Amino acid sequence: MTQAVVVQVGQCGNQVGRRFWDLALREHAAVNKKGIYDEALSSFFRNVDTRSGDDGPDIYEGKICSLKARALLIDMEEGVVNEILQGPLRDVFDSKQLITDVSGSGNNWAVGHKLYGCQYRENIVEKLRKAAEHCDCLQCFFIIHSMGGGTGSGLGTFVLKLLEDEFPEVYRFVTSVYPSGEDDVITSPYNSVLAMKELNEHADCVLPIENESLFDIVNKIHQMISSGKLGSTLKQNSLVTSSAGSTRTVQEKPFDAMNNIVANLLLNLTSSARFEGSLNMDLNEISMNLVPFPRLHYLVSSLTPLYTLADVNVPSRRLDQMFSDAFSRDHQLIQADPKHSLYLACALLVRGNVQVSDLRRNIERLKPSLHFVSWNQEGWKTGLCSVPPVGHSHSLLALANNTCVKPTFIQLKDSFMKLYKKKAHLHHYLHVDGMEQSCFSEAISSLSDLIEEYNELDATKGGPRTEPSRLKIAV
């Protein structure tokens, strides 16, 4: 079994991280009835003997003693991290896994990246090495951060580069939450574009997620519940979204439902590495099969069924319908329509009692309506994990390397240029040591090049599907 270390940076990263660890513990509790520390648990948790001090020896077999998350929590404002430490997850983390400050980055990428990056570099490296030393076979780092704020975008991408320098052989999966068009942070276009350059250069895979999409999904679920379409009764002791169990309580944060979607995405992504299945898929296989060009590593994700995220009693969604949903606009975690754009490759990660024949049948059924790039007509990667999400018979996560991410990047570029043409707010960045105006021109140039690469691919869409010529064999 392999292990992964989660690095959550900034307010958004830590709020998503809190939901992820909560749901991961609930998922393992539902499967692991005997309380034995097994290989599935070891992928995200250490089993520590705390009797001999705080960071006691790891116990690899037998009963669960004290679980510690393989995680590093970083935030330059201590609010969210303190909430986590005072909440039900407090025992899963200890002080050796935290890096906090009190002043925050003031929604400024340069403060997060240049100032705090230099200041905390040694501390971050030391804690990352410590986390890596506790792994037998470290396969990947997950970074969770937002693009719009200062710490998430600035320090988050600083940590990404640090990981490439310190652990060049370990895969870097980044979950990036992109701001909505109506974002309340004025400088978020600057932060996002400056962060994009780092993602282009240092990430193996990026899972872009838009706040707007998450908000729409949560609204749809609430509408369905109130209209009675999904059945209006709450599940008793639901393990999926409500942090309370049988009923929603006042403590539930407004973003919790949105963050649950991202947490479920990460759980489904790693399910094949944690549990048994007839067709297991390793995380390195995703990067290997879905990223044909190093810079085009942005994977659009869709989850289905979406009511996995709502605590309601619903009949199990028909399997074929679930596959259709995964390719529909409503289920994407960014505002995009992959069906009408060009696919470079696609991965389907299925959980539950699903047969390989079901997978093949649905791929054949959907293929004619999807546009794949001419040189990769068979660009499908599939994974089957036999353990379904809690409370459901099956689920599907689709990851598409698709040109439909282009509009998100174009919108980002437009928002950036509106500010940059007027040199608005620029002085806040330029007074930070090490920050030059060339950082802005390089970042927008990097984003423009990326958009151009997608344009070139889009230009090939609808071209003839010719078979490549082959060598003639002399007889």
Wavefront OBJ file of the C-alpha trace (Angstrom):
o trace
v 0.000 0.000 0.000
v 1.103 3.555 -0.691
v 0.725 6.704 1.405
v -0.252 10.282 0.602
v 0.446 13.474 2.544
v -2.143 16.267 2.460
v -0.891 19.859 2.634
v -3.738 22.299 3.264
v -2.862 25.972 2.854
v -4.862 29.094 3.735
v -8.393 29.534 5.009
v -10.122 27.738 2.140
v -7.566 24.898 2.057
v -7.971 24.247 5.763
v -11.772 24.411 5.667
v -11.870 21.882 2.819
v -9.241 19.832 4.665
v -11.362 19.752 7.810
v -14.296 18.256 5.874
v -11.963 15.806 4.110
v -10.508 14.383 7.339
v -13.966 14.213 8.905
v -15.425 12.284 5.951
v -12.338 10.061 5.639
v -12.669 8.991 9.287
v -16.400 8.333 8.831
v -15.767 6.311 5.670
v -13.148 4.131 7.361
v -15.341 3.754 10.458
v -18.150 2.402 8.276
v -15.834 -0.154 6.635
v -13.462 -0.962 9.475
v -15.889 -2.284 12.097
v -13.281 -4.024 14.264
v -11.092 -0.975 14.833
v -7.994 -2.637 13.383
v -5.258 -0.488 11.839
v -5.166 -1.786 8.261
v -3.485 -0.888 4.976
v -6.443 1.247 3.851
v -6.127 3.413 6.955
v -2.353 3.652 6.632
v -2.661 5.570 3.344
v -3.832 8.711 5.167
v -3.277 7.974 8.871
v -0.485 6.859 11.188
v -1.246 4.670 14.182
v 0.747 6.164 17.049
v 1.464 4.868 20.523
v 0.979 8.070 22.515
v 1.860 6.550 25.887
v 5.536 7.314 25.367
v 5.065 11.035 24.745
v 3.436 13.082 22.027
v 5.056 11.604 18.939
v 5.461 8.007 19.990
v 6.431 5.049 17.790
v 4.144 3.951 14.934
v 2.233 0.712 15.402
v 1.729 -1.146 12.137
v -0.475 -4.010 13.237
v -3.283 -4.591 15.673
v -5.798 -2.286 17.288
v -6.046 1.400 16.475
v -4.228 3.254 19.218
v -4.195 6.922 18.249
v -4.701 7.997 14.628
v -2.676 10.949 13.324
v -3.429 12.433 9.906
v -0.605 12.488 7.376
v -1.077 16.217 6.957
v 0.486 19.640 7.222
v -1.807 22.565 8.094
v -0.509 25.983 7.027
v -2.257 29.327 7.459
v -0.980 32.808 8.088
v -4.132 33.585 10.080
v -4.672 31.139 12.893
v -8.486 31.293 13.041
v -9.459 28.218 11.011
v -6.592 26.064 12.307
v -7.546 26.961 15.893
v -11.160 25.987 15.144
v -9.947 22.603 13.897
v -7.845 22.126 17.030
v -10.831 22.908 19.252
v -13.246 20.745 17.257
v -13.889 16.995 17.081
v -10.764 16.447 14.936
v -8.355 17.899 17.496
v -6.770 14.533 18.345
v -5.931 13.792 14.703
v -3.380 16.624 14.544
v -0.624 17.780 16.847
v 1.505 20.906 17.094
v 4.250 19.393 14.929
v 1.867 19.465 11.945
v 0.907 23.135 12.137
v 2.444 26.324 10.779
v 0.496 29.481 11.617
v 1.006 33.219 11.918
v -1.370 35.910 13.123
v -1.338 38.678 10.542
v -2.483 36.945 7.344
v -1.392 37.750 3.787
v -3.886 40.550 3.173
v -5.171 38.985 -0.073
v -1.736 39.585 -1.574
v 0.042 36.807 -3.507
v 3.419 38.507 -3.064
v 3.119 38.538 0.745
v 2.231 34.821 0.788
v 4.778 33.720 -1.820
v 7.765 36.034 -1.336
v 7.517 37.205 2.272
v 6.063 34.239 4.183
v 7.639 31.780 1.730
v 11.148 32.936 2.646
v 10.281 33.336 6.323
v 8.812 29.849 6.800
v 10.768 27.873 4.200
v 12.967 25.937 6.648
v 10.059 25.203 8.955
v 7.892 23.921 6.091
v 10.696 21.747 4.674
v 11.401 20.232 8.088
v 7.741 19.346 8.690
v 7.318 17.938 5.172
v 10.398 15.736 5.644
v 9.052 14.549 8.977
v 5.725 13.590 7.344
v 7.572 11.812 4.509
v 9.782 9.863 6.943
v 6.676 8.352 8.527
v 5.646 6.839 5.157
v 6.797 3.445 3.875
v 6.002 4.253 0.269
v 5.091 7.914 -0.239
v 3.268 8.180 -3.531
v 1.891 11.685 -3.701
v 1.301 15.026 -2.060
v -2.149 16.585 -2.211
v -2.181 20.367 -1.943
v -5.535 21.998 -1.187
v -5.678 25.773 -1.602
v -7.660 28.627 -3.115
v -6.496 30.837 -5.969
v -8.071 34.122 -4.900
v -6.632 34.777 -1.417
v -3.071 35.702 -0.458
v -1.952 32.723 1.627
v -3.696 30.055 -0.475
v -2.422 31.353 -3.810
v 0.965 32.708 -2.701
v 2.175 30.349 -0.001
v 0.251 27.439 -1.550
v 2.218 27.700 -4.809
v 5.444 28.327 -2.861
v 4.922 24.976 -1.096
v 4.254 23.358 -4.496
v 7.642 24.510 -5.824
v 9.271 23.425 -2.574
v 7.836 19.920 -2.998
v 9.266 19.717 -6.500
v 12.714 20.732 -5.194
v 12.699 18.449 -2.135
v 10.731 15.434 -3.444
v 11.099 15.505 -7.260
v 10.000 11.862 -7.631
v 6.736 12.224 -5.666
v 3.589 13.184 -7.580
v 2.003 16.571 -6.822
v -1.799 16.684 -7.095
v -3.249 20.157 -6.549
v -6.884 20.904 -5.760
v -7.323 24.590 -6.582
v -10.525 26.485 -5.779
v -10.970 29.266 -8.340
v -12.847 32.465 -7.437
v -16.252 33.219 -8.933
v -16.775 36.178 -11.271
v -18.430 38.117 -8.456
v -15.584 37.503 -6.013
v -15.419 39.899 -3.072
v -11.596 39.981 -3.130
v -10.696 42.842 -5.505
v -7.167 41.540 -6.098
v -8.159 37.901 -6.738
v -7.476 38.144 -10.534
v -3.856 39.134 -9.786
v -3.474 36.375 -7.187
v -5.018 33.743 -9.459
v -2.920 34.573 -12.536
v 0.318 34.759 -10.510
v -0.578 31.370 -8.974
v -1.456 29.897 -12.407
v 2.124 30.379 -13.632
v 3.359 28.284 -10.679
v 0.714 25.600 -11.302
v 1.707 25.447 -14.985
v 5.332 24.851 -14.074
v 5.352 22.770 -10.892
v 2.184 20.626 -10.631
v 1.693 17.122 -12.037
v -2.111 17.349 -12.005
v -4.436 20.204 -11.099
v -8.111 19.666 -10.282
v -9.653 23.119 -10.817
v -12.872 23.758 -8.900
v -15.049 26.870 -9.148
v -16.941 28.314 -6.223
v -19.797 29.145 -8.569
v -20.277 25.513 -9.589
v -20.184 24.282 -5.995
v -22.748 26.931 -5.057
v -25.044 25.903 -7.939
v -24.793 22.223 -7.004
v -25.626 22.873 -3.346
v -28.581 25.067 -4.399
v -29.891 22.343 -6.714
v -29.728 19.812 -3.899
v -31.616 22.153 -1.542
v -34.268 22.815 -4.212
v -34.707 19.092 -4.830
v -35.104 18.447 -1.116
v -37.649 21.242 -0.654
v -39.604 20.237 -3.772
v -39.747 16.663 -2.485
v -38.132 15.263 -5.644
v -35.477 13.447 -3.675
v -37.743 12.509 -0.821
v -37.799 15.031 1.969
v -36.821 12.841 4.884
v -33.339 13.198 6.269
v -31.392 10.000 6.638
v -30.903 8.990 10.224
v -27.243 9.122 11.278
v -26.093 10.060 7.818
v -22.359 9.844 7.388
v -22.153 11.954 4.288
v -22.723 15.650 4.631
v -24.189 16.811 7.855
v -21.527 17.215 10.477
v -24.078 16.370 13.133
v -25.497 13.062 11.991
v -29.258 12.855 12.107
v -30.069 16.548 11.809
v -28.310 19.650 10.660
v -27.265 21.858 13.514
v -26.558 25.530 13.884
v -22.812 24.860 14.021
v -22.712 23.835 10.373
v -20.735 26.482 8.488
v -22.228 28.018 5.336
v -19.385 26.605 3.208
v -19.528 23.105 4.708
v -21.860 21.700 2.063
v -19.655 23.123 -0.715
v -16.491 21.862 0.950
v -18.045 18.413 1.306
v -18.203 18.152 -2.485
v -14.450 18.770 -2.756
v -13.777 16.369 0.138
v -15.851 13.678 -1.618
v -13.906 14.297 -4.815
v -10.636 13.552 -2.961
v -12.110 10.477 -1.244
v -13.285 9.054 -4.571
v -9.970 9.906 -6.228
v -8.029 7.927 -3.608
v -10.542 5.102 -3.021
v -8.801 2.771 -5.472
v -5.480 3.256 -3.680
v -7.097 2.528 -0.294
v -9.561 -0.301 -0.876
v -9.763 -3.553 -2.821
v -11.241 -3.601 -6.298
v -11.336 -5.681 -9.453
v -9.601 -2.902 -11.402
v -7.480 -0.818 -9.062
v -6.051 2.460 -10.267
v -2.995 4.070 -8.721
v -2.733 7.838 -8.556
v 0.411 7.826 -10.694
v -1.641 6.137 -13.426
v -3.898 9.192 -13.589
v -0.987 11.483 -14.362
v 0.562 8.925 -16.716
v -2.614 8.319 -18.739
v -4.393 11.665 -18.609
v -1.580 14.182 -19.187
v -0.150 13.828 -22.713
v 1.570 17.260 -22.577
v 3.236 18.456 -19.352
v 1.526 21.868 -19.167
v -1.962 20.613 -20.084
v -2.479 18.923 -16.725
v -5.802 20.524 -15.718
v -8.425 17.818 -15.151
v -12.119 18.726 -15.033
v -13.922 16.627 -12.442
v -17.549 15.609 -12.143
v -19.174 13.610 -9.364
v -22.289 11.546 -9.576
v -24.696 10.892 -7.997
v -24.747 14.414 -6.575
v -27.201 13.512 -3.870
v -24.357 11.569 -2.266
v -23.842 15.008 -0.823
v -27.379 15.481 0.492
v -28.673 13.698 3.573
v -31.856 12.486 2.008
v -33.422 9.120 1.349
v -33.336 8.459 -2.368
v -33.732 5.446 -4.596
v -30.397 4.305 -6.001
v -29.677 6.066 -9.297
v -29.724 3.720 -12.261
v -26.186 2.821 -13.246
v -26.436 3.941 -16.888
v -28.004 7.228 -15.818
v -25.057 7.800 -13.492
v -22.630 7.541 -16.428
v -24.721 9.953 -18.510
v -24.824 12.423 -15.604
v -21.024 12.411 -15.297
v -20.773 13.971 -18.762
v -23.581 16.488 -18.330
v -22.937 20.141 -17.624
v -24.793 20.103 -14.275
v -22.388 17.695 -12.620
v -19.088 19.440 -13.473
v -17.173 21.093 -10.638
v -16.271 24.007 -12.897
v -18.607 25.998 -15.162
v -17.925 23.978 -18.293
v -19.460 21.609 -20.805
v -16.944 18.885 -21.698
v -19.366 17.149 -24.075
v -19.077 19.980 -26.597
v -15.323 20.415 -26.241
v -12.362 18.253 -27.150
v -11.197 15.372 -24.935
v -7.489 14.554 -24.686
v -8.224 11.695 -22.275
v -10.791 10.669 -19.692
v -10.706 8.612 -16.492
v -13.709 6.962 -14.855
v -13.298 5.962 -11.203
v -16.225 3.829 -10.142
v -17.013 2.691 -6.612
v -19.395 -0.044 -5.522
v -20.830 -3.200 -7.000
v -20.175 -2.444 -10.669
v -18.840 -4.906 -13.240
v -16.175 -4.274 -15.864
v -18.835 -5.138 -18.464
v -21.020 -2.268 -17.151
v -18.085 0.076 -17.612
v -17.342 -1.088 -21.140
v -20.994 -0.951 -22.162
v -21.372 2.634 -20.986
v -18.132 3.792 -22.594
v -19.289 2.322 -25.920
v -22.703 3.968 -25.482
v -21.264 7.417 -24.698
v -18.326 7.416 -27.123
v -20.209 8.542 -30.257
v -21.385 11.743 -28.520
v -17.924 12.742 -27.243
v -15.176 14.428 -29.264
v -11.794 12.826 -28.650
v -8.561 14.164 -30.126
v -7.729 12.257 -33.342
v -4.564 10.608 -32.025
v -6.160 9.293 -28.817
v -9.548 7.886 -29.778
v -9.219 5.160 -27.134
v -8.087 7.544 -24.412
v -10.045 5.995 -21.522
v -8.665 5.002 -18.150
v -10.913 3.111 -15.751
v -10.780 2.141 -12.105
v -13.151 -0.091 -10.131
v -13.151 0.019 -6.347
v -15.474 -2.434 -4.628
v -16.104 -0.269 -1.525
v -18.893 2.265 -2.236
v -19.240 5.640 -0.478
v -21.029 5.496 2.872
v -24.765 4.966 2.510
v -24.766 4.369 -1.256
v -24.535 1.426 -3.594
v -22.200 3.051 -6.119
v -20.679 6.327 -7.290
v -18.624 7.683 -10.159
v -15.892 10.287 -10.427
v -15.033 11.340 -13.979
v -11.774 13.197 -14.645
v -11.560 14.770 -18.078
v -8.519 16.325 -19.684
v -10.645 18.519 -21.887
v -10.350 21.876 -23.632
v -13.510 23.037 -21.795
v -11.242 24.527 -19.077
v -10.227 27.217 -21.572
v -13.171 29.627 -20.872
v -12.250 29.633 -17.157
v -8.720 30.700 -18.053
v -9.906 33.288 -20.591
v -12.233 34.839 -18.004
v -9.323 34.941 -15.550
v -7.116 36.662 -18.117
v -9.826 39.265 -18.887
v -10.343 40.071 -15.190
v -6.571 40.408 -14.764
v -6.174 42.731 -17.760
v -8.975 45.051 -16.551
v -6.964 45.743 -13.399
v -3.496 45.556 -14.930
v -4.173 48.052 -17.732
v -4.906 50.670 -15.090
v -2.026 49.434 -12.878
v -4.675 49.270 -10.135
v -3.490 47.953 -6.721
v -0.080 47.159 -8.214
v 1.834 49.121 -5.561
v 0.597 46.739 -2.841
v 2.521 43.949 -4.584
v 5.610 45.868 -5.692
v 6.546 47.053 -2.201
v 7.115 43.420 -1.138
v 10.805 42.440 -1.277
v 11.634 40.309 -4.278
v 8.452 41.206 -6.186
v 9.109 42.842 -9.566
v 6.671 44.056 -12.200
v 8.157 41.414 -14.505
v 6.423 38.781 -12.307
v 3.091 40.094 -13.625
v 4.113 40.149 -17.288
v 5.604 36.643 -17.032
v 2.460 35.324 -15.322
v 0.050 36.725 -17.936
v 2.340 35.522 -20.720
v 2.346 32.008 -19.195
v -1.470 32.024 -19.043
v -1.765 33.332 -22.625
v 0.533 30.543 -23.852
v -1.612 27.969 -22.059
v -4.809 29.347 -23.652
v -3.071 29.281 -27.051
v -2.164 25.593 -26.580
v -5.835 24.829 -25.940
v -6.800 26.909 -29.008
v -4.465 24.869 -31.202
v -6.041 21.646 -29.975
v -9.566 23.015 -30.443
v -8.680 23.862 -34.045
v -8.223 20.135 -34.746
v -11.730 19.273 -33.491
v -13.989 17.780 -36.116
v -11.056 16.977 -38.395
v -10.983 13.665 -40.273
v -10.300 10.636 -38.095
v -7.613 9.159 -40.294
v -5.763 6.050 -39.332
v -2.026 6.820 -39.043
v 0.057 5.227 -41.772
v 2.050 2.191 -40.740
v 5.292 0.570 -41.800
v 5.051 -1.742 -44.769
v 6.400 -5.154 -43.910
v 8.403 -6.871 -46.620
v 7.528 -10.518 -47.052
l 1 2 3 4 5 6 7 8 9 10 11 12 13 14 15 16 17 18 19 20 21 22 23 24 25 26 27 28 29 30 31 32 33 34 35 36 37 38 39 40 41 42 43 44 45 46 47 48 49 50 51 52 53 54 55 56 57 58 59 60 61 62 63 64 65 66 67 68 69 70 71 72 73 74 75 76 77 78 79 80 81 82 83 84 85 86 87 88 89 90 91 92 93 94 95 96 97 98 99 100 101 102 103 104 105 106 107 108 109 110 111 112 113 114 115 116 117 118 119 120 121 122 123 124 125 126 127 128 129 130 131 132 133 134 135 136 137 138 139 140 141 142 143 144 145 146 147 148 149 150 151 152 153 154 155 156 157 158 159 160 161 162 163 164 165 166 167 168 169 170 171 172 173 174 175 176 177 178 179 180 181 182 183 184 185 186 187 188 189 190 191 192 193 194 195 196 197 198 199 200 201 202 203 204 205 206 207 208 209 210 211 212 213 214 215 216 217 218 219 220 221 222 223 224 225 226 227 228 229 230 231 232 233 234 235 236 237 238 239 240 241 242 243 244 245 246 247 248 249 250 251 252 253 254 255 256 257 258 259 260 261 262 263 264 265 266 267 268 269 270 271 272 273 274 275 276 277 278 279 280 281 282 283 284 285 286 287 288 289 290 291 292 293 294 295 296 297 298 299 300 301 302 303 304 305 306 307 308 309 310 311 312 313 314 315 316 317 318 319 320 321 322 323 324 325 326 327 328 329 330 331 332 333 334 335 336 337 338 339 340 341 342 343 344 345 346 347 348 349 350 351 352 353 354 355 356 357 358 359 360 361 362 363 364 365 366 367 368 369 370 371 372 373 374 375 376 377 378 379 380 381 382 383 384 385 386 387 388 389 390 391 392 393 394 395 396 397 398 399 400 401 402 403 404 405 406 407 408 409 410 411 412 413 414 415 416 417 418 419 420 421 422 423 424 425 426 427 428 429 430 431 432 433 434 435 436 437 438 439 440 441 442 443 444 445 446 447 448 449 450 451 452 453 454 455 456 457 458 459 460 461 462 463 464 465 466 467 468 469 470 471 472 473 474 475
